[in-house]
Amino acid sequence: MNRKYLIGVIPLIALMVIGILSGKVYSLGHYKDQGGPGGSVTDCNVCHDFTKYYDNYTLGNLRWVRTSIVDKLGNSHTVKFLKFSSSDPPNAGVADGTLADGNDSLLDGPCEVCHTTTNYHTNTGDGKVHFDGTNCTVCHPHFLDDINNYFEPRFSGTQSHITHFDDPKGPQFRLTRPNDYCSYYCHSTSDFSKFKDNQPLATTTVCNPCHSEGGAFLGVSDPAIGAKPNWTDSIYQPAVPPELWPSALKTGKENWCAGCHDSGTSVVKSVSAPNIMGDNVTYGYNVSGHGRNPENYIGCVDCHDLSALHTDGDARTYSAALNNYRSGYRLNEDMAIPRIHYEYGPNAYKLCMKCHIYTDVFGPASDFRNDNNGLYLHNEHLNEVFRGILCWDSDWSGACDPGTGNCDSAMSCTACHNVHGSPCLQGNNTVVACPDPPKVPMIRHGELISPPGTTSYVPALRFNWYDSNNNPTTDFTKSKWGGLLCGQPTDVTYNHVCWGCHTRGEVKYYRVPGGAEVVTVHNVQTSDWSNNPKTIFAPGDQIRYHVNFTINGPSPTYFVKAIGTAVNVTCPTWKQTFQKTDNLAKGTYEWYGDKTIPIFTPGPSGCDCQVTIVVGMFDSAGGILIYSDKKTVYFHIQK
């Protein structure tokens, strides 16, 4: 057999064999024995004649397509399927080359013969044809690459279409207008290759109301994140089973969400997209929010679930009464908001603690501390004492006052922080460019908590750094004070966030310029005297105890003392101690102490032991202890 015949025959034979063996022949196609959504043809022989294969234009049709087919109404039609394009010889200009060309006088393409009553194609001459003259396999592949999804509609920009039709993250056009969603929202009713404004994709403005062409990010035309340039190839990674919908952005599409959530106008289902990206110059997600550090970029998908219901027509989906913080903001981790059940500790702030170290936020490494009295102010606001006090209107439904009923939660991270990026301020609520490298606390300024469509809550919590002369500064390293605008207990209109624990005016807290004075022990370990890591020893062995730690603070040097204590845990008590001291500048160090395991008789199973090393920093030798930290590691003495 001629080789070119084999090229056509072998795939068809393979198709039949695989279909028969799998029992799922064309489950999404025309021949459906498994209840698939395809057509109702019950036998391949309706369209194909497997007894003949012609390569002569005058004698037969390509791919074993019959020269006559009986349609769904029982009428027999002469069929011509000789070439994919009627411009090819020998019949150039004659409509015998396409699967369905819409030529009312020659309805002889294999597709138009059978498609007599469908929504988008008939052979009744009523002009109900879409993509006239187009090879049908562009959208309906018919054994081009997937024999299980034979005939599955594959639009130009399949994923993009489905995102608009069914995907929960999209507007779900198919659900809202099941009978005419294509023409109602986007397409011309007379020419599906054009849009409602009778323009092709390149020039149509149908996309603009939703995709916000006029903001800091061009949501329609931008090559990287614009809706039009990405229509065909799409911007999401394909869903990975058992996922139902794509949930990850492709590389380079990290700013996709910015196309709608910027300073332009994006309205879907009568709801305006909140401005997350700001002006992208002085503030916004990539300037003063979590996306500001390109070397440690935190993208939308790090916090948000991109497969969740998104455009639901509700500007404030989260409601404290519904207790739906995670689903309301489409998050991929929990937050105990509203915080009404005395939640406390890392589990109350799971989403934030995916990246932030709990002890850093609540301890001396935090920038929110008062070095005058040693208070760590995150802990002061979120500790056990305040976890039962409802002092925050977490769904921003109105002024929070004990008498109004709008105080629905104890404090949490997002009461004070706008992780999407608030303006940086410098005195009298003046917006300035955020410093670079940024040290931005992202204190709420009111843009996103104001009632939708307004900025009536601006300023919410007015925050500034101040230098030692009490002047506003954006130089974090020189700042001595942090200042925060707060209101009186009954004056919620003053800051719009909580009913207030502070007096009216600006509350300041003192911090030592240059950072907190703190020592952090990173790890303790044991080795032999050659620094070979070792955890199992024998009586009389040499042992070296290591401690790795960091000193931080504004002083040139600190007096540092390390004290180690090693003891038996499960054997007769023995104990050995060691210490080391030095004056150190801020930095990271490793100290060690050499000892010899005492001679004694371990029990039958040996002895479990431990060593604890405490590192303390003092203002001077014999002076005041500023801070200390410790860690313990276990080792074993064998018999």
N, C-alpha and C positions, 0 to 999 in steps of 0.2 A: 504494500500500500504506500502511496505517495506520502512523504513526510508531512506535508502540509495538511493532509487529511487527518493524520494521527494527532496533530496539534488540536484539531477541533473535536475528534472522536474520543480521545483518551479522557479529557476532563468530564465529558458527558457520561462515559461508562463509569468512571470513578464516582460521579455524582449518584448514579443509580445504585451502585453497590453500597456506598456508604449510607445512602438513604434507607435502603432495604434493611441493612444490618442494624442500623440505629433505631429503626422503628419511628423515626421522627423526620420523615421526609418533608423538607421545606416547611418546617413548622410555622414560619412567619411568612410563607409564600402562598402561591395559588393552590397548591396541592397540600391540604392540611388534614392529616388523619389524627392529629393530636389536639384538636380544638384550638389551634393557634388563630391569631387575628387576621390571617391572610384571606384570600378569596375562597370560592367554593368549588373550584375545579377538583374533581375527584381522581383524575388520571392524567398523567403527562401526555398521553396520546391524543388528548383533546387538541393540543396545540402542535405537538411534534409527531413526525412520521419517522420512526427509527428504522424503517426498512430501506430508506433511500438517503443518499447524501450526494448533492449535486454541487458542482463548482461552475456550472454553466448558467449564466444569467437568464437565459431564455427557457431553461428547463425546470428550474426549481428554486427553492429558497435556502438561505444560509441557515446553519445550525439546525437542520432537520425541521425547520418550521413548515407546517403543512401549506400546500398551495390553496387550500380552502379550509375554513374553520367555521363551525356552527357557533353562533353567538349565544348569549344567555337567554335570548328570546326565541331561540330555535331557528333562526335564519342563517342560511349558509352564505359565506362571503368568499370571494376570490381574494387571496392574500399575496402580496408581493413584499418580500424582505430580501432584497438583493444586495444592497449596500447601505452602510450607515449614513451616507450622504448622497442625496440625489444629484449632486454636482459631479459625481464620478461617472466616467464612461462605463458602459456604452449608452446610457440613457440620460445624459446630462440635461438638466432642466425638466425632466419628467419626475413626477412625484411617486417614484417607486422605491425610494432609497431609505426612508426613515421608518422608525417603528410606529410613529403617529405624527402626521404632519398637519392635521386639521383641514386638509383639502376636502371640501364638502362633496366635490364631484368624484374624488378618488379616495374614499375611506377604506383603504386596503392595507393599511399597516397592521401588523399582528396585534398591537395593543388596542387600536381604535376599533377593531372588529369586535372584540369582546367587551370593551368598556362602553356599554350602551346607556347606562343609567347612573353613572357615578357623578359625584358633585362637581368634579373638575374636568371631566372629559366625557363626551357622548359622541355617538355617530349619527345623531339625528339632525345635524345641520343647524342647530340652534346657536352656534358660535361659542358654546361652553367648552372652550379648550384653553389650557394653560401651557405656556412655553411651546408655542407652535413651531414645528420643524426641529425641535430639540431632541437629540438622542435620549430616549426615556431612561437608558441605563445610567445617565449622569446622576439621577436621583434614586432609581430603582435598579440596583446593580445586576441582578439576574446572572448569578454565577460569575461575578468578577473576582471576588475575594472571600466570600463567606457562604458556604453551602447551607449553613443552618439558618441564616437570615436571608434566604433567597427572596428577592423582590421587596425586601424591607425598604421603605422610603428613606433615602439618604439625601436630604436637601443640601444645597450649597450652603455650607455653614450649619451642618446638622446640629452640633451641640448648641450653637447660638439659637437656632430655632427652638430646640427642646427647652432651653433655659427660659424662653419666653412663653412656651406652651404649658409645660407641666411642672418643671423643677420648682420646688418650694422657694428657692432663693429668688426666683423671678416673679413676674406679675401674674403668672398662671392664667394666661388668656383663654386657654381651652376650657377652664372651669367657669370663668365668668361669662363667656359667650361661646358655648359649645357648638353652635351651628354656623356661626359666621365670623369666628375670631380672626381669621387671616385678613379678610377684607374689611372688617369693622375697625381694626386697630392700625393696620399697616398698608395692605396692598390695594391696588386698583382692582375693581371688579371686572374690568374688561381686559386687562393685560397684567398677568401676575408677575411679569418681569419688571413692572414699574410699581410705584407706591401711590398712596392716596393723593399726593400732589402731582401725579402723572410724571414723576421724575425717576430716573434710575437710581441705583444705590449711591453712585458717586455724588449726585447733586441733591438728593432728597433731603428735606428738613424734618421728615417724620420722626427721626431718632432724637432730635434736639430736646424736646421737652423733658424727656426722662434722663438723657445722658449728659446734659449740662455742658454745652459747648463754650459758654461764656465765662467760666471761672478760671482759677489759677491753673487748673489742669483741664486740658481740652478733651472732654469725655467722648466727643464724637470723632475728631480727626487726628488726635495724637497718635503717631506711629506705634508707640509702645502700648498705650492703654486705651486708645480710641475705639469706639464701637465699630466704626466702618472698617478701618484697616485690619481689625482682628475678627471680622465677621466669619470669614471662611475657616481659618485655622483655630479660632476660639482661644480663650485665655485660661481655661481650667485644664488641669491634668484629668485624664479619663478616670471615672469612678473605678475603684478597686473592690471587687466583690468581697464581703457582702454589702458594700456601700450601694445605695440606690442612686445617689446623685454625686456628681463631682464635689470634692471638698477641699481641694488644694489648687493654688494658682501655679501656672507655669513660671519657670525662671524668667525674670525680666518683667513680669506682670505684677510686681508687688504693689504698685500704686493703682491697680485697677479700680479699687473702691473710691479712690480720690476723684475719678471722673464724674461721680455724682455728688460725693460728700466734700465739695469744695465751696468756694465763694460764689459760684454760679447758681443758676436756678434749675433744680431737678425736682420734678413733681411726678409722683407715681400714686395713683389711686387717691388723688387730692391731698396727699401728704408730701411736704417738702423734705428733702433729705437734709439732715442736720449738717452744718458746716464743720466738719472734723479737721480739714486741712488748713483752716484759717486763711490768712492772706499769703501764706507760704514765704513770707519775708521776715516779719517781726514775730510771728507766732503761728502755731499750727502743728499738726502731728509730726511733720518732718523737721520742724524748727525748734519747738519747745516741748514736744511730747515724746512718746516712747519710740518714735521713728527717727529721732534726731541723730543717732550715732550710726553712721554707715558701717562701722566695724563690728557693731553688735546690734544690727538692725532687728527690731521687734516689729514684725509685720501684723497685719490684721488677722491672719490665720493663726497667729500664736495665741490669741485670746478668743477669737470668734469662730463659730461653727458655720462654715460656708455652705453646709447642706441644709441648714435650718430655714424655717419659714421666715421670710424677710419682709417683703412688701405686702403687709397685711392691711393697709389702710388705716392704721392706728398710729398716731404720732408718738404716743407714750404707751407702748404695749405692756411694760412692766407696771404692775400695781401691787402695792403692799398688801392689799386685801386678798389678792390672788396668790401671793407668795410665789411669784414666778420670775424672780430676778434672772436666773440663768436662761430660761427660754425667752423671756421678754427682751433681753439684750443679745440673744443668740450667742451665748458664751459657751466655751468648750470645757469649762470647769465651774465648780460651785463657789458661791459666796454666801455666807450666812446673812443675807439681806432679804427681808427685814430681820434685824437681829433682835428677836423678841423672846428667845428661849434660853437666854443666858449663855449663848455660845461664847467660847473664849479659846485662845491659843491658835496655833497654825491652822487647824481645821476650819476655823471661822473665816479664814481669808485664803482659801485654797488657790483661787485664781492668781492672786498676787504672789503667793508663796511658791508658785511654780518657778519663779525667777529670783525673787528676793529672799535673802536669808533671814529667817525670823529673828534670830538673835541680833543681827545687824540693825534691823529696823527698830526693835524694841530696846536695844541696849546702847552702850556708849558710842558705838560706831555710827549711830544715826546723827544726821545734822540737826535734827529737831530735838535739841537737848538744852538744858540750862546749866552751864558750867559754874554758875554762881552757887547753886545749891545742890548740884549733882543729880538733878531730875532728868529722866529720859521721858520726853513729853509724848512720844507715841504711846508708850506704856501707860502714862498718866491718863490719856484719853481713852484707851482701849482696854484697860486692865479689868480685873474682876470686880473692882469697886463700882465701875460705871456700866458694866455689861447689862444691868437690868434697868437702866434709866433711859426712858424713851425721850430723846432730845433732838431727833433728826426726822425731817420729812423726806424719807428715802425715795418716794416717787414724785417729789416736787409738785404735789397736788395743791399746795397753798401754803400760806405762812404757818410755820410750825410754832405753836404756842400750847402750853399745857391745857388751856381752856378751849381750844378750837377742835381738838381731836385729830389734827393733822400730824402730830408727833407720833410716828409709827414705828420707829426703830431706835435702838441704841446706836452709838457712833460706829462707823466703819471707815475703811480707807477712802471710798469714793465720796464720803461726805465732804471732805476737804480737798481732795485731789481730782483734777481733770487730767486723766492719763493721755488724753488726745492732744493736750498742749494748750495752756493758757498764755495770754500775753505776759511778757516780762515787764515789770514795773520799776519805776525809779522816781519815787516821791510824787505825792498829790495825784496818784493814779495815772501817771504819764507812761504811756506805752513806749518802750524802747526796744531796740534790737536785742535779742537774747544773746548772752555772752558766748564766746567761742574760745576755748572749749566750754561747752555749756555746763552749768551746775544749776539746773532748773528744778525747783521743787514742784512745779505743776499745780500750784494752788488754784482752786476754783475762782474764776473771775466772773462767772455768771452766764457765759455765752450759751452753754448747753443745758443749763438748768432753768433758764427763763422759759415762760410759756411759749410753745411753738410759734415761730414767726415774730418773736419780740426779743428785745435785750433788756427787759425791764428789771432783771435781777443783777445787772451790771452797775457797780462792782459788787461782787458777793463777798469774798474774803480778800481784801486788798493786802497783798504781801510785798514786803521790801526787805532787802539787805541794807544794813547801815554800817558805816565805818566807825573807827574809834572816836571821830569827831561828831558822830551822830548825823552824818550826812548820807543820803541815799547813795548806794553804789551797786554796780553790777559785777564788781570784782569779788567773787566769793572768797578768795584766799585772804582778802584784807577785811572781810566783814567781821564785826564784833557783835552785832545785834541782828536779830530777826524780828520783824514787826508784822503784826497781823491785826486787821480791823475786826473788832468784835462789838456786839451790842449789849444793851442792858437786858436783864432777864425777861422783861415783857415787851421789848422793842424788837420784834422780829423783822420789821421792815428795814432795819439798819444793815443786816448782813444776809438775810434770806436763806440761811443755811440751818442754823439751830437756834433754839430759844435763848441760848447764851448763858454762860457761867461766869462771864467776865464783865467788868465795868465798861461803860460806854467809852469808846476811844480806841487807841491803838495799843495792844498789849505787846510788850517786847520781851524777848528772852536773850540772855547773854551767852555768847559762845567764844571760846578762845580762838583767835585767828590762827590759821594754820592747821586746824583739825583737832579732834578730840584727843585728850591725853589717855592713851589706852595701850595695854599690852595684850597681845593675842597669842596664845599657845596653839600652834597648828597641829603638832603631833609629838608623841613620845614613842621611842622605840628602843629595842635592845640589840646588841651586836657583840662580836668578840672584839679584841683590841686592835684587830686589823680592819675594823669597820665592815666586816662581812655580816649582814643581817642574820640574826640567830634568835630563836625563841625557846630552844631546848638546851639545857645545860646539865652538868653533873657537879656534885660537890667538889670544890676546889678549882673549878673552871674560872677563867678570867671573863668578866662581863663589863660591857660599856653601856651606860645609860645615856641616851640622846634626848635632847629637847630642841625643837625648832620653834621660834617665836618671832613676832614683829613688835617693835616699839614705834609708837606714833605720838606726835605732839609738837607744839611750837617751840619748846625750849631747845637750846643747842644740844644739851645732853641731859640724861637722866641717870640716877643711880639705880642699877638693876641688880636684883638678887634672885638666884634660883636655888631652891632647896628640894632635894630629892629624897624620898623615903621608900625603901624596898623592904617588903615583909613577906613571910610565908602566909598562906591562907589556909591550907589544908594539912599542914604538918606542924611539928613542935615549933613554937614561935622563935624566929630569929629576925633580926632587924639590922639594916645598915642605912646610914644617911650620908649625904654629901651635899656640898653647896659651892656656889661660885658667885662672885660679885664683880661688877665693872661699871664704869661710866660709859654710857652708850648714846650716840645720836640716833635719831629715828631711822629705822631700817629693819631688815630681817637678819636673824642670826641663828646659828646652831651651836649649842654648848653640849659638852658631855662630861660625864664623871666615870672614872675607872675604878672598879672594885673587883674583889675575888669572892666567889660563892663560898660561904662558910663550910667547913668540914662537919658533916653530920650524917646521920643515917636516915634517908628518906623512907617513907612507907612503901608498901608493896606496889602501889601504883604511882610512886613518885610524889611530888609536891607541886601544887599550883601556887604561883607567887604573883605579886603585882608590885609595880613601882609607880608612884605618883610624884610628879614634878610640878612645883608651884613656882611661877615667875612673878615677881613683884617689881613695880617701878616706883621710885621715891623721888622727891624733889632734890634730895641730897643724901649723902651717907649719914645714917642715923636720923634722917628727917622724916617728913610725913609721907605715908603710903598713899600714892595717888590711885593706883589700880593694880589688880593682880588677876591671874588666870592660871588654870591648871588642867592637866590631863593625866589619865591613868592608862597603863598598858599591862597586859598579863604575859607571863612566861612560865616555863615548866622546868622543874629539876627532876631528872629521872633517877631511878634507883641504880 
